[in-house]
Amino acid sequence: MSETLRFGSSSGQPTTRRDGIAKVTGAATFAADNHPDGLLYAVYVPATIARGTVTHLDVTAAKAHPGVVEVLTPDNCPPLPGGPDTKPFRFSFSFEALQDNTVRYANQPIALVLGETFEAATEGAKLLNPQYNALQPRLGLDGTTPFPTNGDGFGKPGTTVHGDPDAGHAAALQAVDVTYETPAQYHNAMETHAIVADWDGDHVTLDLPNQAIVMSCAAYAHHLGIPAENVTIRSPYLGGGFGSKVIINGPQMLAIMAARMTGRPVKLMLRRDQMFGPTGHRGATRQRLRIGIGADHRMTVLDHDSRATTSSFETFVESAANASQGLYASGALRSTHQGVRIDSGTPGPMRAPGEATGSAALECAMDEMAFEAGIDPLEFRLKNYAEREPGTDKPYSSKALRQCYAQGAERFGWAGRPLAPRQMKDADGLLVGWGMGTALFAAPMFAAQARAVLRPDGTGLVETAASDMGQGAWTALAQIAADSLGLPLDRIEFRSGSSDLPDAGVAGGSAHTASAGGALHAAGTDAIRHLADIATKDPASPLFGTGNAGVIARAGRLHASDDDSRSESFADIIARAGGAEVEGKGNVSRSPEAAEAHAMYSHGAVFAEVKVDPDLFQMRVTRLVGAFAAGRIINPRLAESQLMGGMIWGTSFALHEEAKFDARSGRIMNADFAGYHIPVNADVQGLEVITVHEDDPYVNALGIKGVGEIGITGTVGAIGNAIWHATGTRVRRFPIRIQDLLAGS
């Protein structure tokens, strides 16, 4: 028998968030909201130097506090069976677990204090009064001798060459050679990292925000020396993640170890300033771009070199130069990467890792080349439009970038933009500038599993251990599940957020909807297939004998595809078969053949307007229009929200975010929201998103690409280019500051 299955009415609808009421009423339970009986409160003590050793901790004074239960230091902290430096899974990095007294960066945990109350633990931590043997910290992109990377790391930050770059440089009639710098940026989700660890014998239950729920169980188990099935992670709600909550970090591991040591549950929640150190960040970069063009304004070479900071003890290098590999046609391409070891915490994946920093420099360099050539920036990009992936010559699985350019430019009003800078003013005398940037982000897919059940009453249950970081993933995934089961959205129960459910893969890389959604679709399809098999073989069913004609699931009924009047409800089919639930399972991954045959990306174009005071050089982004093609959109409301979030983050990257290090101590001087600036409502005025229709038959069975990260990748360059167009001053360092424009005026 073969069945014809199709999508129902949930997908494509701007459904509101299923978790919205729980969040606005306070019913949603985040990690730190858990309070098991006998709970101890943990506070970790951060190092106030960036390099050296701890020589003394006043443990006696801390333990004399009446509310302090225990103090963990390298002198009494139990050994970690799996060690802190092993790599049990893809997203593993070395972390600190009080195994010695070495300090490798500021804010590293050097002790953990446990108290009966949070206040007691906080006071005990202050009583430790650490003493150090401090060494001069190594900081900045010139802090140590750079080392070449081999391309084996996250994002493959190695050397990639296509064609003959030297010949491309020699053949160029015009060229630019420019260097851009981006600073260290730190994850600052609304919910800081938190954990509640509760042991029961050799089994531990962890309440913590996590982006890879099932995968992380095996990693924690490896380090703790217990079987993976002895770790349960519960992560029903996350207050933002952006890559940082997929990585095991030292403070959380110490809380788990403390709970095991004391035999009591332990809760730890990081302060805002403690997010600047052990939980990952985006490393600083210095990128040199050399672009050459011929008489036809087509590129003969695109040469992109990147140097990025990493920690002294780990190798995570921002793969910035790879941004030049998949976008523009060029006679030759070269991307190279170097790492610089400094005394900071280890960088990690941060929303659009590699592409965010790389595209910021690339898109500004493209505008610099267009100006040298005397042509419009959009025209220059269209002249160098790639019909196939430039380096590999693979066809794109789909590419609606031309439509993004056209629709975005029309909505923005790009036509008639003067080529020269400083040509436009508004009625108040403010300088007006227009800039653009191309957006690009890969469309990956992770292996994922799901389970779907049709119940005797005709309702559905679907399960997968997906993470919702606040972007509305559970809503979009439930819509996919409802369609696959042929049920209205309010007739299914959606269970997620716990490691005892089928593995939904990783909520990262803009792949979660495609991965977990693909598994849910497969599970629902499998359940309907089993139900159809029951009905078409049952002589009492109106669908008996339809076998090869096929059936369609719709609104809780199976219909014969060639005769809509022949139908039967799920409940009736199940009841006559004995009343047992009908179960389906889904297990998906992208085939290596599909990945090898096509280049898979989301594309977009961002257009920016800025206004700049000609005397004070205060800047304001007054309009952003982004047009994005990202395959099949499951929920337009949520997709547009994600894209807007990315564009706002791009604004933050371009004008606000920067971690500032004290050269004497290595400490971050602005480790709070007072000093580490991010946009507020006044910084984001006109913001518009266009989703461009795109069908992709190759990327996955659902045709879904990601929207979580692409919004950053065009926005940073668009704003940088707009500021140049307004002022005539090209700033090659982000964030762009008033003093940079004053210096160039």
N, C-alpha and C positions, 0 to 999 in steps of 0.2 A: 504494500500500500504506500502511496505517496500523498502527502497533504500539501495544500497550498496555504501558507501562513502569511499573514500581513500585519502591519502595525495598526493599532487602534487609534483612539482619538486623544490620548494623553500627551504623547510626544509632540513637540512643536507648540505647545500651549504655554502662555506666560503664567503658569501656576505659582501661587505664593508659597513661601517656605513652609513646609510641614512642621518645622521645629520653631517657627516664629512665636507662637503663643507661649510655649514653654520658656523661651528666652526672655520675652518681655514681662512675663509674670514672675520670673524667678524660680520656676519649677525645674529648669534645666540644671542638671548636676554636673559641674565641672570637677576636675580632679581634686582640687583643694576643698571642695564641698563635702568630702567624705570624712566621717569622724567615727571610726570603729571604737569599740570599748577599749579602754586602756591606752589610748593614743598618747604617744610622746611627740613633742614638737622639736624639730631639728632646725638649727641655724648654722650655716657654714661660715667659717671665718675666711675671708678673702685675703690673699697676699697683697701687701701694699708696695711691693717692689716687683720688678719684672724679671730679674735675673739674680740668682744667688742661692743662699740656703737659709733655712730657719734655724737659728741657734738656740732659741729658748721660747717656751710657752709656759705661762704661769698656770699650770693645770690645777695646782693646789688651791689657788684663789678662786678659780672658776668652780671647782667642785665643792667649795665651801658655801656656795650660794644655796640656800635652802630649797630652791626649786629645780636645781640642776641634778639630773640623774646620772649622766655619763658624759665624758669628753673623749672623743676619738682623735688620736694623733698618730703619727707614724710609729710611736713607741708601743701602742696597744691595739692598733687597727689590725684586724685579722687579715691574713694573706688572701688574695683573690685567686681562686683556683685556676681560672682561665687566663689570669694576667690582664693588665690594663692595656697592653700594646699589641695584642693579637687582633686579627681581622676576620671574624667569623662570617661576615656577609658584606655585600657590596658597599653599604653605607657605614662601614665601621671605621673609626678613627681611634688613635691612642687617646686615653683620658687619664685623669689624675685620681688615684684612690688611696692616698696617704700611705703609699708603699715605701716612700723615703722622704727626706726633708728638703729635696731640691725644689727650687722655685723657677719655673720656666716662663711665667708671664704674670702680669698684674691681674688680680681677681681670681687667681687659681685658688682652689680650696686647700688650706693648710691645716684645718681642724674642723671637727663637727661637734657641736654642743647639743645635747639632748636635755629637754626640760619638761616638766609637768605642764607648763604653759609656754606659749610663744614668748611672753614677756621674760620669763625666767631664762629661757634659752638665749634670748637676745642679750640680756644682762650678763649671763655667763660668758658669752662670746667676747664681750667687751673686756672682761676681767683677764682674759688670756694674755693681753699685752705682748704680742709677738716681738721678738728681737731677731735681727737678720745680719748675715754677712752679705752685703749687697755688692753686686758687680755692675759696671756700666751697661745699661741696656743697649741692645742693637735694634735700631728702629729705621723705618723708612726704606724707600726703594734703592737707596745707596748704602744701606746699613752693612751689608756683607757682600761677598763676591757672588754674583748670580751663577746659577747652575742650569744647564740645559735639561729640559724634561724629555722623557722618552715616549710620551703619548699613551702611557698605560693608565693614567689616572682618570678621575671623573671628568667626562667631557673630552677625553683624549687630547690633553694640551701638549702636543709634540710638534714635530715639523711635518708639514704637508706641502708638497710641491706638485704642480701640474703645469706642463709646458716648460718653456725656457725663460725664467724671469730676467736673466741678464740680457737676453736678446730682446725681450719686451721693453726693458729700460732703454736699450740702444735704439730701438725703433720709434720711441716716443718723440713726437714733435713738440708736445707741451707736457709739463709734469708738475706735480706738487710733492713736497716732502715735508710732512708735518708730524708733530708729536703731541699727543693728548695724554692727560693724566686724570685718573679717577681715584677718589680717596677710599679708605676703609669705611665700610658701612655695616651697621649692626642690626640684626633682627630685633624688632621691637613690637612683637605681637601684643594685642591687648592683654591676653593671658600670659603671664610669665611662666617659665617652666616650673612644674610642680609635680609632686608624687606623694602617694600614700602607699606604703609597703606593709603588707601584713602576711607573716609566715604562719603556716599550719604544718608543722613537721618539716618535711623537705619540699613542700609546695608553697609558692609565694604568689599572692594576688597583688597586682600593681594597678592602682588607679593613677593614670598619667596621660597627658595629651600626647598622642602618638600618631604618626602618619604612615606607619607600616606595621600594623597591629600584630599580625601572625608572624611575619618575618622577624620582628623584634623579639618575640618569645625565644626563638632559637638563639639569638645573639645574647640576650641576658642569661639564658641557661648555660651557654658556653662559658661566659665569664664566671658564673657562680658555681660551676661544676655540678649541675643537676640536669636531668633530662628535660628536653624542651616541653614535654607535656606537663611538667611540674610548674610551668609559668603560665599564669593567666593575666592577660592585660585587658583592662576595661577602659575604654576611651570613647564614651558616647558623645561628648561635646568637646570641641577645641576652640579656644579663643584666638584663632590664627596660628599658622605654622610656618609657611613660606620656605620650607626646607629644613629649618632648624629642629623641628620635632620629629625628624626621622633618624636623628643621630643620638646614640647613647652618650651621655655626658657624665663627668665625674661626680658632681653634686648628687645627682639622682642615684647613681650607683652606691655612693656612700650612705644614702638614706636606706637603701635595701640592705646593705651590710650591717648598718646599725640596728635595723629591725631584727635581723637574724641573731645578732650578738646579744641583744637585750631580751629577746623573746616577746617584745611588745610591738604593736604597729607604730610606724613612724611616718610623720608628715613633714615634708620640706617644700617650701615655696620660695622661689628666688625673689629678692628685691629687684626693683628696676635696674639699679646700678650693677647688680650681679649678672645681668644679661650681657654685659660687655666683657666677655672673657671666655667662659667655658662652654658656651652654647653655639659657637659658630658665628661667622660673619662673612661679608664679602671683602676679599683682600684688595688692597690698593693696586692699581696698574699704571704702567707707563707704556703707551703704545705709539709706535712709529708707523705711519702709513705713507707709502710711496705709490702714487698713481701716475701712469703715463697714458697719453692718448695720441691717436693718429689724426690725420687731416679730417677724417669723417667723425671725429669726436668719440670714436669707440676706443675702449681701453685696450692698450697693448699689454699692460701689466697692472696687477693689484698685489702689492707687497705689504704684508701686515706682520709686524713684529711686536710681541707683547712681553713685558716683564711684570711679574706679579709677586706680591708678598705671600709668604706662608710661614708657618711656625718653625721654631728651631728643631722640633722633634717629630714632625709629621710632614707629609707632602700632599697638600691639596693646592693646586695652582689653578687660578681662574683661567679658563680656556678662551680668553677674549679674542685672540686672533682667528679662531675658527669661525667667527661671524662673517668673515670674508669668503668663506668656501662655498656657500650655497646660494648666493643671491644674484650677483651681477656677472654677466658674460665678460670674459677678458681673455686676451691672447695667452696670458700666463698668470698663474696664481701661486703665491707662496705665503704660508702662515708659519710662524715660529714662536716658540714660547720659552721663557726662562723663569726660574723661581728665585726668590731672594728670601733667605731665612732670617727672620727677625724674632724678637722676644715678645710674641703675642700669642693669644690662643689660636688654635688651628682654624683657618677659614673653612667654609663648607658651602653646600648648596644654598643659595639665597635667591629668591624669586628671579627666574631667568638667568641662572648661573652661566657665565661666559658671554652669552648673547647680550645681556643688559650692558655690560661694560664695553664689549666689542662693538656693538652696533652704535653706541654713543659716539665713539671715535670714528667709525666708518662713515656714518651718515654726515657728520660734519666735514670729514675729508672729501666726501663726494660733492658737497656744496662748494668747497674751496676749489675743487677741480672744475666744476661747472662755471664758477665765476671767472677763473683764469681763461676758460674757453669762450667766455662771452655768451653763454646760452642759459636758458632757464633751467633751474635744478630739476624740475619734473621732466622736461624734455631730455636732459642728460641721462636721467635714469631710464627713460623709455628707449633711448638709443642703445643703452647697454642692458636691455632687458634679456634675461636668460630664458630661452624656451626649454632648455634641459639643464639639469644641475651642472654648473660650470666645471667642477673638478672631475666628476665621475662620468659625465655625459649620460647619466640615467635620465629617463623621462620622469617628470613630476607625476605623482599619483593624481594630482589635480593642482591647478594653479589659476586662481582668479585675480591675480594681482593687478592686471590691467584694469579690470572692473573696479578694484579698490581705488586705484589712482583716479579713474574717471569720476566715480561717484563722490569720492572725498573731495576732489578738486572742485567739482561743480557745487556741492553743498557749501564749501568754504568760500567760494568766490575767487579762486586762485587766478583766473584769467585776468590779464592786465597788470599783474604784479611787476613793478619796476625791477630791472636787473640790478641796478646800483643800490647800495645801501643809503640809508638816511634820507629817503625821498618822500616819506609819508609822515603826516602828523594828524592828530585828531583836533577837534574843536577847542580843546583845552591846551593845545600846544605840546602835548606829549608825543614823543617819537613813537611811530608805529612800525613794527616789523613783522614780516610773514616768513615762516620757514616750514620745511617739511622733512619727513624722514620715512624710510621704508621699514616696515615691521616684518620680522621673520622669526619663527620658532619651530623647532622640530615637532613632529607629531608621533611620539613614541607610543608603545603599548606594552604593558606588563602582563605576565601570566596572572590569571585570576580565576576564582571559583565561586560558585553560588548554588543555592538550593531553592527550589520553588515547590510549593505544595498547594494542591486544590483540595479544599476541605469539603466535608459532606454537605455543608450548607451553601456551597457554591462560592464561598469567599476564597481568597488566596493568602498565602503566607510566603514571604520571600526572605532569604537570609544571606548575608555576606558581611564580612568583617571590614566594611568600608569606613573611612574617616571623613568626617565633615568638618572642615576647618573654619566654617562660617560662610563658605561660598554657596551653600545650598545644594551640596552634592547629594544628600539623602533625598531631596525632593526630585532632582533630575533622575536619579537612579530608580526611585519609586515609579516615576512616569514610564521609564523603559520597562520595568517589571510589569506594570499594569498592562501595557500594550502587548507584551509577549504572552500574557495570560488571557488577553481578551476580556479584561475586567475594567470597570471604572476605577479611578484612583482611590476612591473612598471605600472600595471593597477589598483592598489588600492591606495586610499588616506587614510592615517593613521592619525587620530586625537587623541591627548592625552595631558596630562599635565595640565588639568583644572578640577576643581571640578564640573563643570556643565555637565560633561560626566559621564557615568556609573562608579561605584566604582570598581577600579582595585585592591583593597586591599592594602597591605603594601609591599613596595619595601625593603625587609629586610629578614633576616633569610635564605638567599639563596632560597627563595620561589617565587620570583616575576615572573619568566618565567613560572613556573608551574601554578601559580594562574591566573595571567592576561592572559597568553597564553591559559590556559584551557578555560577561559571565551570567548576569541576570537574564539577559535576552535568551541566551542558550538554555538556561535552566527552565525558563517559562515555556520556551518552544518545546523542550523535551517533555514537560508535564502535559502540554496540550497534545503532543504526539501520542503519549500513552493513553490519554483520555479518548482521543479519536480512535485509537485501535480498539478500545473497549466498545465504543458506540457502534462502529461500523461492522463489528462482528456479532452484535447482539440483535437477534431477529425481532425483538420487541422495540427496537429503536427506530425512529423515522430515518435515521442515517444508515441503517443496515444496508450493506452492499455498495455504499458509495466509494469504498476503497480507492480505486485509481482515479476517480473523479475529484477526490480531495475534499477537505473541509476547511472552514474558516472559523476562528474563534472571535466572537464579537459580543460585547455587553453581557457576558456570563452565559452565552449559548454557543453551541457548535452549529454551523450552517453548512449545508451542502453547497459547494462553490458553484455548481451549475444549476441550482434550484434553491433560491433563498427561502422558499416556503417550507423546505424540509429542514427542520431544526429541532434542537432539544437543549434544555438547560443543563448546565454542569451538574447541578444538584440531582436532577432526575437520573442522569447517566450513572452517577456515583451510587445513588440509592439502589438502583436495580442491580448493580454489580456487587452489592453487599455492604456498601457504606464505608469502605476503607478509603483513606486519603490517597490521592494520586500524586506521586512525587516525581519531580524532574531535577536533573543535575546539569550544571553548566561548568565547563572547564575550557578556558580559552587562552590563547597566546597567539602572537603574530608569527606566521610561518617564516622561516629563514628565507624561503624562496621569494615571498612577497617583499620582504625588506631588501633583498638583494636586487630585485627587478626595478624598484621605483624609489625615487627620492620623495620623502613625505614631510611636508611642512604645512603650517598655517601661515598665511600671508596677510599683509595689511599696509595701509598708508595713513600717516598722521600729519595733519596740517595744524600749525600753531600760529596764533597772533599774540604778540606781546606789546606792551606799552611801557615806555621808559621815560622817566623825568629827565629832560636834557641837562639840568643843572645838578640835581642830586643823584641821578642815575639809579633811583629806586625802580625796580622791575616788577611787573605784574603780568602774569599770563591771563589774557582776557578772553581767549577763545581756543578751544581744542576740538578738532573734528577728526575722528578716527574711523576709517572704513576697513573692515576685517573680513576675510574669507577663511572660515574654519570648519569646513565640512558641514555636516548636518547639525543644526542647532536644536537641542532637545527642549530647552526652555529659554525663550528669548529674553524674558525678564532677568533671569539669573545670569545668562551669558553677557548681556549688556552691563549688568552690575560688575561682573568680573573684569570686563574690558575697561570700564570706567576706573575700577580700582587700579588696574595696571597703568592707565594713563596718569592717574593721580600720583602713583609711585614714580612714574617717569618725571613728573613735575618735581617731586621731592629730590630725585637723583640730580636733576639739572640745576636746581636752585637752592636746596636746603641741606641735604644730608652730608655729614662729614664727621668722623671721629677724630678728635684732636688729642695727640699724645704729648705728655710731658717728657721732654728729652732727658731730664735728669733721672726720673724714677721709672719711666715707661708706663705710668698710669694714664688712663684715658681721663682727660680733664672735663669732658662734657657728657658723663655717663648718666644722663637723666633727660627728661623731656624739656627741661628749662634750657639746657645747652645743646642737646642733640635735636636739631630742628627738623620737623616734618610739617607738611602742609596742614593748614586749618581751612575751614570753610571759606574764609576771606581770600585764600590763595587760589581757589579753584572757582572760576566764575562761569564762563560759558563752556559747557562740556557736552559733546554730542557723539554718539556711537552709531555707526551704520554697520549692520551685518549683511554681507554680500552673499547671495545664494551660491552654493557650491555643492556639487555632487561628486563624491569620491568613491569609486567602486573598488578601490584597492586597499585603502588605509586600514579598514577592518569591516566586519560584516554590517555594522551599523552606519558606516560612513562618517564617524565622529572624529573630529580633531579637538585639540585643547584650546581654551581661551584664557587660561589663568595667567599666563606669563607674557604673551605676545604684546599686550598693550604697553609694556615698558619699552620694548625694543625699538619702536619708531619714535616714541615721544621725546626721549632725551635729546636726540639729535635735532628733532624738529624745533624744540625750544632754543637750543644753542644756535641754530641757524637763524631763527627769528630775531634773537637778540643782536646777532651780527647785522642782520638786515636793517634793524632799527637804528643801530648806533654807528656802524662801520668799524667797530672794534671786534676783532676775532679773539675770543678767549678760549684757550686750549686746555683749560683746567676746570674740572667740575668739583664742587658746585660753583657756578658763576656767581661772583660776589660784586658788590658795589665797588669795592676798591679796585677790582680788576678793570672795571669800565672807567673808573677815574684815572687809572694809570694809563689807559690807552687813549684817553680823550685829548 
